[in-house]
Amino acid sequence: MTDTELYGVVEFFNNSKGWGIIKGEDGASYFIHHTNIVDKKFYPDGKVSRFRTLKTNQKVIFKRLDTNKQMNGASHVRIAS
């Protein structure tokens, strides 16, 4: 995994399944799972087990997660201000 942060836009997020796709500033698509969303506004009371979600066209910052699958993943996803 690299430590380089990328900006991206949420293309799709399925709330019932808890996953979606982010289009990175590099033009690549990245898989995102709700457990990789780390923005504190989703759990201000300190509980990290709560379900987190993203909205289509929402701007995010994330770290590329290299995988051995066709699509890379995104980790440490947070909302861009």
DRENVEXTI-653604 format. One record per residue: x, y, z of N, C-alpha, C, CB in turn; residue number from 1; chain; residue in one letter. Coordinates in steps of 0.05 Angstrom, whole numbers, plus 5000, padded with zeros to 4 digits. Atoms other than C-alpha are relative to their C-alpha. Glycine has a CB too. Example, Ala and Ser with C-alpha at 12.3 -4.5 7.8 and 13.67 -1.06 7.14 Angstrom:
// DRENVEXTI-653604
[[5018, 4976, 5000], [5246, 4910, 5156], [5018, 5024, 5000], [4980, 5001, 5025], 1, A, a]
[[4984, 4976, 4999], [5273, 4979, 5143], [4985, 5022, 5014], [5009, 5009, 4971], 2, A, s]
//
This chain:
// DRENVEXTI-653604
[[5017, 4977, 5000], [5000, 5000, 5000], [5018, 5025, 5000], [4981, 5000, 5024], 1, A, m]
[[4985, 4975, 5000], [5025, 5070, 4985], [4989, 5019, 5020], [5000, 5012, 4972], 2, A, t]
[[5010, 4980, 4981], [5020, 5128, 5032], [4990, 5025, 4986], [5022, 5007, 5020], 3, A, d]
[[5009, 4977, 5015], [5002, 5177, 4976], [4970, 5002, 5001], [5010, 4998, 4971], 4, A, t]
[[5029, 4996, 5000], [4934, 5207, 4984], [4991, 5010, 4973], [4992, 5021, 5022], 5, A, e]
[[5012, 4992, 5025], [4889, 5216, 4924], [4973, 5013, 5006], [4997, 4975, 4981], 6, A, l]
[[5027, 4989, 4999], [4827, 5258, 4912], [4983, 4984, 4981], [5000, 5030, 4994], 7, A, y]
[[5018, 5014, 5018], [4767, 5226, 4881], [4971, 5008, 5004], [5003, 4970, 5004], 8, A, g]
[[5029, 4995, 4998], [4692, 5227, 4871], [4986, 4973, 5001], [4990, 5018, 4975], 9, A, v]
[[5016, 5025, 4997], [4642, 5174, 4892], [4983, 4997, 4975], [4983, 5000, 5026], 10, A, v]
[[5016, 5005, 5023], [4613, 5144, 4829], [4974, 4985, 5008], [5016, 4983, 4980], 11, A, e]
[[5022, 5017, 4992], [4567, 5095, 4865], [5005, 4990, 5028], [4997, 4976, 4980], 12, A, f]
[[4998, 5013, 4974], [4553, 5070, 4935], [4974, 4986, 5006], [5008, 5021, 5022], 13, A, f]
[[5024, 5016, 4994], [4505, 5014, 4953], [4997, 4999, 5030], [5002, 4972, 4987], 14, A, n]
[[5003, 4999, 4970], [4480, 5028, 5024], [4992, 4972, 5011], [4979, 5020, 5007], 15, A, n]
[[5009, 5025, 4989], [4447, 4960, 5032], [5023, 4979, 5001], [4977, 4989, 4983], 16, A, s]
[[4977, 5018, 5001], [4512, 4923, 5014], [5025, 5011, 5013], [5005, 4991, 4972], 17, A, k]
[[4977, 4987, 4986], [4561, 4974, 5043], [5025, 5002, 4983], [5006, 4984, 5024], 18, A, g]
[[4976, 4996, 5017], [4607, 4982, 4983], [4993, 5018, 4976], [5010, 4972, 4990], 19, A, w]
[[5004, 4982, 5023], [4618, 5027, 4923], [5025, 5003, 4985], [4989, 5026, 5009], 20, A, g]
[[4978, 4994, 5018], [4665, 5055, 4872], [5007, 5030, 5001], [4994, 4991, 4971], 21, A, i]
[[4990, 4972, 5000], [4708, 5118, 4875], [5016, 5003, 4974], [5018, 5006, 5025], 22, A, i]
[[4983, 4993, 5024], [4737, 5150, 4811], [5022, 5018, 5010], [4983, 5013, 4977], 23, A, k]
[[4977, 4984, 4990], [4807, 5175, 4830], [5008, 5021, 4981], [5023, 4982, 5005], 24, A, g]
[[4990, 4979, 5017], [4840, 5237, 4804], [5019, 4990, 4979], [5015, 5021, 5017], 25, A, e]
[[4982, 5013, 5019], [4887, 5190, 4767], [4984, 4986, 4977], [5018, 4981, 5013], 26, A, d]
[[5017, 5012, 5021], [4828, 5165, 4725], [4992, 4971, 5006], [5013, 5001, 4974], 27, A, g]
[[5006, 5028, 4993], [4827, 5096, 4758], [4975, 4998, 5018], [5024, 4987, 5013], 28, A, a]
[[5023, 5006, 4982], [4767, 5065, 4794], [5010, 4984, 5024], [4978, 4985, 4985], 29, A, s]
[[4992, 5013, 4975], [4774, 5042, 4866], [4976, 4989, 5015], [5016, 5020, 5018], 30, A, y]
[[5021, 5013, 4984], [4731, 4994, 4906], [5002, 5012, 5029], [5004, 4969, 5001], 31, A, f]
[[5001, 4990, 4972], [4709, 5022, 4974], [4979, 4984, 5016], [4993, 5030, 5001], 32, A, i]
[[5018, 5013, 4982], [4678, 4984, 5032], [4995, 5019, 5024], [5012, 4972, 5011], 33, A, h]
[[5007, 4981, 4980], [4642, 5021, 5087], [5018, 5000, 5025], [4971, 4995, 5010], 34, A, h]
[[4982, 5002, 4977], [4692, 4997, 5140], [5025, 5016, 4995], [5007, 4971, 5005], 35, A, t]
[[4977, 4984, 5006], [4746, 5038, 5104], [4995, 5030, 5001], [5011, 4992, 4973], 36, A, n]
[[5007, 4972, 4997], [4710, 5104, 5115], [5007, 5008, 5029], [4970, 5006, 4994], 37, A, i]
[[4990, 4993, 4973], [4746, 5138, 5173], [4993, 5028, 5009], [5030, 4997, 5000], 38, A, v]
[[5007, 4973, 4992], [4715, 5207, 5176], [4986, 5000, 5027], [4982, 5013, 4978], 39, A, d]
[[5010, 5000, 4973], [4701, 5223, 5249], [4971, 5009, 5002], [5017, 5017, 5018], 40, A, k]
[[5028, 4991, 4999], [4634, 5255, 5233], [4981, 4976, 5000], [4993, 5019, 4978], 41, A, k]
[[5017, 5024, 5001], [4608, 5184, 5223], [4998, 4986, 5027], [5010, 4981, 4980], 42, A, f]
[[5001, 5012, 4973], [4624, 5164, 5295], [5011, 5019, 5021], [5015, 4973, 5000], 43, A, y]
[[4989, 4980, 4982], [4632, 5225, 5339], [5001, 4990, 5029], [4983, 5025, 4999], 44, A, p]
[[4999, 5010, 4973], [4619, 5185, 5402], [5022, 4980, 5005], [4973, 4987, 5007], 45, A, d]
[[4977, 5018, 4997], [4681, 5142, 5390], [4995, 4972, 4992], [5009, 5001, 5028], 46, A, g]
[[5007, 5027, 5008], [4644, 5080, 5368], [5006, 4997, 4970], [4970, 4993, 5005], 47, A, k]
[[4992, 5004, 5027], [4675, 5054, 5304], [4986, 4977, 4985], [5030, 4995, 4998], 48, A, v]
[[5013, 5023, 5012], [4629, 4995, 5291], [4975, 5008, 4984], [4993, 4980, 5021], 49, A, s]
[[5024, 4990, 5013], [4572, 5038, 5264], [5003, 5000, 4969], [4992, 5028, 5010], 50, A, r]
[[4999, 4999, 5030], [4555, 5033, 5189], [5005, 5028, 4990], [4973, 4989, 4989], 51, A, f]
[[4994, 4974, 5012], [4583, 5090, 5148], [4993, 4999, 4970], [5030, 5008, 5004], 52, A, r]
[[5009, 5000, 5028], [4561, 5112, 5079], [5011, 5025, 4985], [4969, 5001, 4999], 53, A, t]
[[4992, 4978, 5017], [4579, 5158, 5021], [4977, 5005, 4980], [5027, 4993, 4985], 54, A, l]
[[5020, 4993, 5019], [4537, 5194, 4970], [5013, 5003, 4972], [4985, 5026, 5008], 55, A, k]
[[4990, 4996, 5027], [4544, 5195, 4894], [5008, 5029, 4996], [4978, 4992, 4980], 56, A, t]
[[4988, 4974, 5006], [4587, 5254, 4870], [5013, 5014, 5024], [4979, 5018, 4988], 57, A, n]
[[4987, 4988, 4977], [4614, 5266, 4940], [5031, 4999, 4996], [4992, 4984, 5026], 58, A, q]
[[4971, 4998, 5002], [4687, 5288, 4940], [5014, 4987, 5024], [5010, 5029, 4996], 59, A, k]
[[4987, 5014, 4978], [4734, 5245, 4981], [5030, 5000, 4996], [4990, 4970, 5001], 60, A, v]
[[4971, 5004, 5000], [4807, 5236, 4999], [5005, 4972, 5010], [5015, 5022, 5018], 61, A, i]
[[4995, 5028, 4992], [4835, 5166, 5004], [5028, 4991, 4993], [4980, 4981, 4985], 62, A, f]
[[4974, 5012, 5006], [4896, 5122, 5002], [4995, 4975, 4982], [5016, 4992, 5026], 63, A, k]
[[5002, 5022, 5018], [4906, 5072, 4946], [5008, 4974, 5014], [5017, 5004, 4974], 64, A, r]
[[4994, 5026, 4989], [4904, 5000, 4969], [5005, 4980, 4977], [4976, 4990, 5019], 65, A, l]
[[4993, 5018, 5021], [4941, 4955, 4921], [4990, 4972, 5006], [5031, 5000, 4995], 66, A, d]
[[5010, 5027, 4996], [4908, 4887, 4912], [5009, 4983, 4977], [4969, 5000, 5002], 67, A, t]
[[4994, 5018, 5022], [4918, 4826, 4869], [4975, 4995, 4983], [5011, 4974, 5011], 68, A, n]
[[5024, 5003, 5015], [4849, 4835, 4839], [5000, 5020, 4977], [4975, 5004, 5018], 69, A, k]
[[5001, 4983, 5023], [4828, 4872, 4776], [4998, 5030, 5008], [4975, 4994, 4982], 70, A, q]
[[5003, 4973, 4992], [4809, 4935, 4814], [5014, 5005, 5026], [4970, 5007, 5002], 71, A, m]
[[4987, 4993, 4975], [4850, 4969, 4868], [4979, 5009, 5020], [5021, 5021, 4996], 72, A, n]
[[5018, 4991, 4979], [4818, 4987, 4934], [5007, 5027, 5010], [4999, 4980, 5022], 73, A, g]
[[4995, 4975, 4987], [4813, 5050, 4974], [4998, 4996, 5030], [4979, 5022, 4990], 74, A, a]
[[5001, 5002, 4971], [4829, 5056, 5047], [5003, 5028, 5012], [5023, 4981, 5011], 75, A, s]
[[4998, 4974, 4985], [4828, 5112, 5099], [4984, 5022, 4985], [5029, 5009, 5003], 76, A, h]
[[5017, 4981, 5015], [4771, 5146, 5060], [4988, 5020, 5019], [4978, 4985, 4984], 77, A, v]
[[5013, 4979, 4985], [4748, 5213, 5087], [4989, 5021, 4981], [5020, 5013, 5020], 78, A, r]
[[5014, 4980, 5017], [4704, 5269, 5061], [5020, 5023, 4996], [4974, 5010, 5014], 79, A, i]
[[4983, 4977, 5007], [4742, 5324, 5025], [4985, 5026, 5007], [5009, 5000, 4970], 80, A, a]
[[5014, 4975, 4994], [4726, 5395, 5049], [5003, 5020, 4978], [5011, 5011, 5026], 81, A, s]
//
